[in-house]
Amino acid sequence: MSLSSSQVISVEDVIASQRDVILEHWMERIHRALQPDAPPRAELLDHIPRFLDSLILAMRLAHSPAQESAACWAAQAALKHGELRLREGFSLDTVVYEYGVLRDCLLTLAREQGLKFLPDQMRAFTECFHRGIAEAAIVYLQQHERELRAAGAAAERQHAHALLAAILDKTTDLVGALDTDFRFILFNRRYQQEFETRFGTRISLGMSLPDALAHLPEQKHRLVALWGRALRGEEFTVVQPFGDPAQEDTWYELRYARLEDAQGEIQGAFHVGRDVTAARKAHEELDLHVQERTAALAQANARLRESEERFRATFNQAAVGIAHVGLDERWLQLNQCYLELLGSTEPELRKLTVRDVTHLEDREKSQSLMRQLLAGELAHYTVEQRYQRRNGEPVWVELTVSLVRDASGAPSYFIFAAVDISENVRLYQEAQRAVHLRDEFLQVASHELKTPLTPLSLKLQMLSRVAQAELSSITARRLQRDVEVMHRQVNRLAELMDDLLDVSRITAGQLHLNPESVDLCVLTREVSARFTPQATRAGCRLQVELGCEALGQWDPLRLEQVVSNLLSNAIKYGAGRPIHIRAETAGNRARLTVRDEGIGIAPEALGRIFHKFERAVSERNYGGLGLGLFITRQIVEASGGSIQVESQLGRGATFIVELPLARPVDTVSHAAG
């Protein structure tokens, strides 16, 4: 490449005059280096002259105010050139190489002409190339980034699609999708298997649903109708078999919905099916159970209503007073009988408490019992007390109170049940007065009857002595026998009078004991000896067993009365059989045992033979007032001891008395209950 010496000496003029030569040289070199077999594209050929012209203009204006605009325009031209080359698929290195070739051409031309670039021209020339290269690099990087992003998105989509397919194949649900032409665009393995099992067709992507069911027109019509609803935008759920409803026993819950892309374009429809056979069966069983439970509950409610009605009728019509009382002792509810018993109305009583209607003398006792009930010391209690009616009249009631607790065990309210016993109390008081009068009469009668017995006994003793003096006379001997009989009857009558007097004393609380040192064994031997003639007459043999001395502080006369009563009973009911008497010590107590082998005592009579006027046998067969065992028990218990009986019918009876061996010497007054 050569230049004429007649050319102008400015660099830009030289470049402008040699423009075509430079372009030809540049294109030839670039093409030879990069694309030896392909002609450059027309777009690039059109742009290269403009790029060179912009460079010349930038150098020409380097020293003028328009320098910046020209340099910017040149840089834009360089950028355009770089974009075109990158669009053709050239690398950034290739673009840099092209710029370097052009730069070398221009510098070689200037050097051959002996020219130098001015500083401004050199700066404009350099900036043009540098800015063009930098901008081209940015464009390249942006394009490369777009390419990488597109490639990454495609890979991600491919990975996501593979992952989705794997997930769908693992699920036990049915998943399928159709496009707007009813062609399959998605399904999982379970869907494919179930479809083939139920309809006999193995589906594939792109297959038409109507074609897959062409051999089953009824099923085709049914499923196309369902998919059509979904394609029209209806979201719904059906529970039915996947195949023919008339022949299937496997039920699915199938949810249909339309399928749209991000822009809202309709792509098709899909459905998801879940096997609900077990759940349906469980639901049916649950429905059946609910029906059964509902029926049972209805019956229970009916029984409850009936029970409530019975309770209400029982509460309101009971022959005794029933009331509910709060923990604050206020009346909550009362039946008619309770209202009549208190002589008031329910509204009036709701303003009062239990204490308000309880007799003044019975209030403290009532309050104490209710406190014990609240404290759990009593489960319930029954007490006889008085209420004060509204008119001031007292009424006696037998009151039973219990406490109702809630589910946690906390007290809730009281239940009062009251029976009017005013008439019973009146009769009892009258009976008490009658008993008192009777006791007074018996006491007076006993004294009055016993008074003539003493001289009568003395007269009999005198007759006995007279008869004994004339025993040779038959009349005297007969008189002696008659006197002995009369004397025994007088003694028996005296004993009966003494028993009546003792009962009167016991009832009046006037049984006095005068304890002193007594040996039970000695006393038993003496009493047994006195009863020997009487036992002999009854055909009984007394077998007495005495241990060592059994000393205690007892009233000797009363203790003798105890032994006498037991021996008299044994002789009376055990006639003709032996009687066993034993006195001994047992630990710190003295024990007396009297056993006969007579008629025995019935089990139902064992608990009452120690009461007043009680007998285990008919008085027509055996005499007596039925007071001996009652008096015996009172004396034994007053002495700090106890008495019990063991017996069987036909096998005799055994009475056991136990007394303390040591007892303080004092005089006590014992009141029998």
C-alpha angles and dihedrals in degrees: 000000000000136000132210119248089230091072121110114266099233114106094227090050091051091049092046092049092049094041097121094043091051092048093049092048092046096048092045093052095044094046092047092051100041112019110020094160103038128064115233117261117265092238091059092045090054093049100048096069091048090050090052092046090052090051092051090049091051090053093045091053096041092108097041133081089256091064096108094049092048092048091049091049090050091049090051089052090051089050092050089051091050092049092051092051093047090048089057088058099259117146125241089254089059092053091049089050091053092052090050092052091052092047092051091050093052095045091048091050092051092047093049089053092048092242131141130208115244114235093254092045091048091049093048091045092050096043090051092057096039095049092046091051093046094049091046089051090052092050090048093051092047091050091046090050091051090050092049091046092050091048091047093048091051090049091047091049090049091048092046091049091050091047092048091049091051092048093048091049091052095051120091091216123097112250122182138153135192131195122232090277092057092253120143112253098163140014137147128234093260090054092050092048094046092046091052092046095049101036105022095237126112104216127209136189111286094022115133118241093222089051092049090053099037090117092053106053096173093051091043091054092046096049096040088054091052093047089046092057090053093048089053089059101262116140112202144146128225129187110211142111116292090231131030107343090211094057105030130091096181112090128201134192101225119193117196126196139158119259118226133173127232091277092052095254114151110247099171137277138287140196135199121206127200123194105242098167094113092040091048091050090047089047091051090048089047091050090050090047091047090050091049092046091046090052090046090047090050090051090046090050090049091050089046091052089047090048091048090050091049090047091048091048091046091047095048099037100037115130089228130061114264124184141167114224127191124233087256087060093249119141111253103174134355132185124229094261091056091048091052091046091055093038094229143099127257095246089053093048093048087067091054137065130226089256091057093060098037117101112259093241092052100044099091093049091048092049092049093052092049091051090051089050092052091047091054093245090121130037090203137327140214121209139167111231144144131256122202111229122217090259090054095254114137119229125195116224137178100226124197115189129188132173124235115212129196126237092279092052095252116140112262110173143325128256114214121196114184131183121194106239097166091117091048091050090049091050091045092051090048090048090049090052090047091049089049090051090046092051090049090049092048091049092050092041092049091053093044094047094044092052096072091040092072097059089039090056090049091051091050090051090052092049089049091054091048091049091049089054091055100041090138088069118083089215091054093050091050090047090051092055093047091049091053090051091048091046091054091049091049090051090048091050089049091051091051090051090049091051091051091049091049092051090051091050093047093048090049091047092245102121101131123197123201104194122200136155108296132172107219092201093055093045091049092052092051095048091045090053092053090050094049095092091048091047090048092053088052092049093248126136116211113222107194122191116185127186128197118307116302105200122188143150103261139136102264095206093050092044089051087051090054093052091044093051092050093047092045090052092047092051092046097050099028100047114160094021134087121270120215119212123183131176120185147131124264112188109304093344137079116230130203118189123188115182128178130184096220136115097311129214128280114245093240090056098051093086097052107039090092092059126095116281091357121140133181092212137038116282089223090072100035126033129221139090098260092245104109099084091040091055091043092055093047091051093047094048092044086055091055095257140109139231129204137171134217119193148147126197111269093008103081132246135270122208117196122194121188123190132179114258092220125042130164113257106245140117114256132188112217122198116200119221 
